[in-house]
């Protein structure tokens, strides 16, 4: 259930959306129907506000501003691009601010690891940076992006008060204070090729924390994503493997979190584990039922490769996360003219069942 409005001007576009579906699907958070008022209904809403302008200063400069407001999180992004010849590349200045509960690392697994409750730690990340995308080789399947960002990460409890330690008395930052600062150079290379009966995708990311000052984090973080799909008669099989490792000044918030709808389904965010290294595999077999509907069976699995103890404070062990897990399930995909609906039923290694709903507007 939601509302959406889009306004077009000569060179600008304003997009506004409000969604009531996310929390209404979570029965454990629903208020009693007899107590729902206009104010309580408004508290269930999530939404977004987007502005795009393709000719800001009269020379085809692009301004892209978006603000997404969730139930417990928010994300603000402002990007400014000035088009240059294709052989030069496309630079972009960005400002980003994110606020969210830090359940990935400090969350407490509940209900046989199917849900991650708040650990009374929230993070606020401010990032200012410069991104450069190399589009000079437009005929190649490879693309490269380089970025330099200054990041300030600040931690509070659920009440908004600055904190330096979690509920167990362990530091939430590398500095030992309520915040961490870093200057990060990120290099990402992507390969993508799509044909009628198969696709291939590879992403290699390397982040380097630069020690311009003793208070800045120094680390090297490597992450890869490899995906492959191919048609098997009327069905389609796809697999995706994600992994990574980090060395240097390892802060808890830099660790790899495993578990969640975009990782190992059947587990809460980060409920499988949090480690210095990780490996996650997602495998799906999709088969058509009739026009506009598909069925899917899938298997997800992931592990922190026994690296959780190398994360400062070992939050994974303290929260009794297993360190590895799998989710197996099935689902349906319904295609409509205005929306794409997904419903997945999954069971984790502890035989806890969950249902995921998703709606993507066309």
C-alpha positions in Angstrom: 0.0 0.0 0.0 1.6 3.3 -1.0 1.4 6.6 -2.8 3.6 7.9 -5.5 3.8 11.3 -7.4 6.1 12.5 -10.1 6.4 16.1 -11.4 8.2 17.0 -14.6 9.5 20.4 -15.4 11.4 21.5 -18.5 14.8 20.1 -17.3 14.0 18.8 -13.8 12.1 15.9 -12.3 10.6 15.7 -8.8 9.7 12.3 -7.5 7.9 11.6 -4.3 6.8 8.3 -2.8 5.2 7.1 0.4 5.0 3.4 1.3 3.0 1.8 4.1 3.7 -1.8 3.1 7.0 -2.5 4.9 5.8 -2.3 8.4 2.3 -3.6 7.8 3.9 -6.9 6.7 5.6 -7.2 10.1 2.9 -8.6 12.3 5.0 -8.3 15.5 5.1 -4.5 15.1 1.5 -3.9 14.1 -0.6 -1.9 16.5 -4.1 -3.0 17.4 -6.5 -2.2 14.6 -8.8 -0.5 17.2 -6.0 1.9 18.2 -4.9 3.0 14.7 -5.3 6.7 14.2 -4.1 9.1 11.6 -1.0 9.8 13.6 -0.2 6.2 14.2 -0.8 5.4 10.5 1.7 8.1 9.6 4.3 6.5 11.9 4.1 3.4 9.7 5.1 5.2 6.6 8.4 5.1 4.8 9.2 7.2 1.8 11.5 8.9 -0.7 12.1 12.3 -2.2 14.1 12.6 -5.4 15.1 15.6 -7.5 16.9 15.4 -10.8 18.0 18.4 -12.9 19.8 17.9 -16.2 20.8 21.5 -16.9 21.4 23.1 -13.6 23.8 25.9 -14.7 22.9 26.0 -18.4 25.8 23.7 -19.5 24.2 20.3 -19.1 25.3 19.9 -15.5 23.4 17.2 -13.7 22.1 17.5 -10.1 20.8 14.3 -8.5 19.4 14.6 -5.0 17.6 11.8 -3.2 16.4 11.2 0.3 15.1 7.9 1.5 13.4 7.7 4.9 12.8 4.2 6.4 11.2 3.1 9.6 14.5 3.4 11.6 17.0 4.7 9.0 17.5 7.5 6.5 19.8 8.1 3.5 20.5 11.4 1.9 22.6 11.6 -1.4 23.5 14.7 -3.4 25.5 14.3 -6.6 26.7 16.9 -9.1 28.1 16.0 -12.5 29.5 18.1 -15.2 29.6 16.2 -18.5 33.0 16.0 -20.3 34.0 14.4 -23.5 33.7 10.6 -23.3 37.4 10.0 -23.7 38.0 12.1 -20.6 35.6 10.3 -18.2 32.8 11.4 -16.0 33.7 13.1 -12.6 31.1 13.5 -9.9 31.1 15.3 -6.6 29.0 13.6 -3.9 27.7 14.2 -0.4 26.1 11.4 1.5 24.6 11.0 4.9 23.3 7.7 6.4 21.7 7.0 9.7 20.7 3.5 10.8 20.7 1.0 13.7 24.0 -1.0 13.7 22.2 -4.4 13.8 24.6 -6.0 11.3 27.5 -6.1 13.8 25.9 -5.3 17.2 22.4 -6.7 16.6 21.2 -9.5 18.9 19.9 -12.6 17.1 16.4 -13.6 18.1 13.9 -16.4 17.1 16.5 -19.0 16.1 18.6 -16.3 14.3 15.8 -15.3 12.0 15.6 -11.7 13.4 18.2 -9.3 14.6 17.1 -7.0 17.5 18.7 -3.7 18.3 21.9 -3.8 20.3 21.4 -0.2 21.4 24.0 1.0 18.9 23.2 3.4 16.0 25.6 4.8 13.4 25.6 8.1 11.5 28.0 8.3 8.5 28.8 11.5 6.7 30.8 11.0 3.4 32.1 13.7 1.1 34.0 12.7 -2.0 34.9 12.7 -5.6 34.0 9.9 -8.0 35.6 9.3 -11.5 34.1 6.8 -13.9 36.2 5.8 -16.9 34.0 5.4 -19.9 36.7 5.8 -22.6 36.5 2.2 -23.6 32.8 2.1 -24.5 33.1 -1.0 -26.6 34.6 -3.0 -23.8 32.7 -5.1 -21.3 34.9 -3.6 -18.5 34.3 -0.4 -16.6 36.4 1.3 -13.9 35.5 3.7 -11.2 37.8 5.5 -8.8 36.7 7.5 -5.8 38.2 9.4 -2.9 36.0 10.0 0.2 36.4 11.5 3.6 34.1 9.6 6.0 33.0 10.5 9.6 31.3 7.7 11.5 29.6 8.7 14.7 27.9 6.3 17.2 24.9 6.9 19.5 22.5 4.7 21.4 18.9 4.3 20.5 18.1 7.4 22.5 20.5 9.6 20.4 23.2 9.9 23.1 26.8 9.6 21.9 28.5 6.3 23.0 32.0 4.9 22.8 31.1 1.3 24.1 28.4 -1.2 23.5 26.2 -2.8 26.1 29.0 -5.3 27.0 31.5 -2.5 27.5 33.5 -3.1 24.3 34.5 -0.1 22.0 32.3 0.5 19.0 35.0 2.4 17.2 38.7 1.9 16.5 39.6 5.2 18.2 37.9 4.2 21.4 35.8 7.4 21.2 32.3 7.9 19.8 33.5 8.4 16.3 36.0 7.3 13.6 37.4 9.2 10.7 39.0 7.9 7.5 40.1 9.0 4.0 39.3 6.1 1.6 40.5 5.6 -1.9 38.3 3.0 -3.7 39.0 1.4 -7.0 36.3 -0.8 -8.6 36.4 -2.7 -11.8 33.3 -4.3 -13.3 32.8 -6.8 -16.1 29.4 -7.5 -17.5 28.2 -9.5 -20.5 24.6 -10.4 -21.3 23.3 -12.5 -24.1 19.9 -14.1 -24.8 20.6 -17.3 -22.9 23.2 -16.3 -20.3 25.0 -13.6 -18.4 28.3 -13.0 -16.6 29.2 -10.4 -14.0 32.3 -9.7 -12.0 33.1 -6.9 -9.7 36.4 -6.3 -7.9 36.6 -3.6 -5.2 39.6 -2.5 -3.3 39.4 0.2 -0.5 42.5 1.7 1.0 42.4 3.8 4.2 45.1 6.6 3.8 47.0 7.5 7.0 47.3 11.3 6.4 46.9 11.7 10.1 47.4 9.4 13.1 43.7 9.6 13.9 42.7 8.2 10.5 42.1 4.5 10.0 44.7 2.6 7.9 43.4 -0.5 6.3 43.0 -2.4 3.0 39.6 -4.0 2.2 39.1 -6.3 -0.7 35.7 -7.5 -1.9 34.6 -9.4 -5.0 31.2 -10.4 -6.5 31.0 -13.0 -9.2 27.7 -14.0 -10.8 26.8 -16.3 -13.6 23.5 -17.3 -15.2 22.4 -19.6 -18.0 19.3 -21.0 -19.5 18.5 -24.7 -19.0 15.6 -25.5 -21.3 12.6 -23.5 -20.1 14.3 -22.8 -16.7 17.1 -20.4 -15.8 19.9 -21.1 -13.2 21.9 -18.3 -11.6 24.6 -18.3 -9.0 26.4 -15.5 -7.2 29.4 -15.7 -4.9 30.5 -12.8 -2.7 33.6 -12.7 -0.6 36.2 -10.4 0.9 38.9 -9.8 3.5 40.3 -6.8 5.4 43.7 -6.2 7.0 45.0 -3.2 9.0 43.1 -1.0 11.4 40.0 -3.3 11.7 37.2 -1.4 13.4 34.0 -3.4 14.2 31.9 -1.4 11.7 34.3 -2.4 8.9 33.8 -6.1 9.4 31.8 -8.2 6.9 28.3 -9.0 8.2 26.6 -12.2 7.0 22.9 -12.8 7.0 19.8 -11.0 5.7 17.6 -10.8 2.6 20.6 -9.7 0.4 23.0 -12.2 2.0 21.9 -15.5 3.5 18.1 -15.6 3.5 16.4 -17.1 6.6 18.6 -15.1 9.0 18.4 -11.5 10.4 20.8 -8.8 9.3 24.3 -10.1 10.4 22.8 -13.0 12.4 25.0 -15.6 10.8 28.3 -13.9 11.8 30.6 -10.9 11.4 34.2 -11.5 10.5 37.5 -10.2 9.1 36.7 -12.3 6.0 33.6 -13.9 4.5 32.2 -16.0 1.7 28.5 -16.1 0.6 26.9 -18.1 -2.1 23.3 -17.6 -3.5 21.9 -20.1 -6.0 18.5 -19.9 -7.7 16.6 -22.0 -10.3 13.7 -20.1 -11.9 11.1 -21.8 -14.0 8.0 -20.4 -15.8 4.5 -21.3 -14.7 2.5 -19.3 -17.1 2.5 -15.9 -18.7 3.4 -13.4 -16.0 4.4 -15.8 -13.2 7.5 -17.8 -12.3 8.5 -20.2 -9.6 11.9 -20.3 -7.9 13.8 -22.6 -5.6 17.0 -21.4 -4.0 19.9 -22.2 -1.6 21.9 -19.6 0.2 25.0 -20.3 2.4 27.7 -18.2 4.0 30.6 -18.3 6.5 32.9 -15.9 8.3 35.7 -18.4 7.6 36.4 -18.5 11.4 37.6 -14.9 11.3 35.0 -13.5 13.8 37.5 -13.6 16.7 39.8 -11.2 14.8 37.2 -8.4 14.9 37.9 -6.1 17.9 35.7 -7.2 20.8 34.6 -10.3 18.9 30.9 -9.2 18.7 30.0 -12.3 16.8 30.9 -14.7 19.6 29.5 -12.4 22.3 26.1 -12.4 20.4 26.5 -16.2 20.0 26.3 -16.1 16.2 27.1 -19.4 14.6 29.6 -18.1 12.1 28.1 -20.1 9.2 24.6 -21.0 8.0 22.3 -21.8 5.1 18.8 -21.0 4.0 16.8 -23.1 1.6 13.4 -22.2 0.2 11.1 -21.5 -2.7 9.1 -18.6 -4.0 7.0 -17.0 -6.8 7.5 -14.1 -9.1 4.5 -12.2 -10.4 4.9 -9.7 -13.3 2.3 -6.9 -13.8 2.3 -3.9 -16.0 3.1 -1.5 -13.1 4.9 -3.8 -10.6 7.0 -6.9 -10.0 5.9 -8.9 -6.9 8.2 -11.5 -5.2 7.2 -13.8 -2.4 9.8 -16.1 -0.9 9.4 -18.8 1.9 12.7 -19.9 3.4 13.9 -22.1 6.2 17.3 -21.7 7.9 19.6 -24.3 9.5 17.6 -24.1 12.7 14.4 -24.9 10.9 13.0 -21.4 11.5 10.7 -20.3 8.7 10.4 -16.8 7.2 8.5 -15.2 4.4 9.9 -12.3 2.4 7.7 -9.9 0.4 9.0 -7.5 -2.3 7.5 -5.0 -4.7 9.4 -3.2 -7.4 7.5 -0.6 -9.4 7.9 -0.6 -13.1 
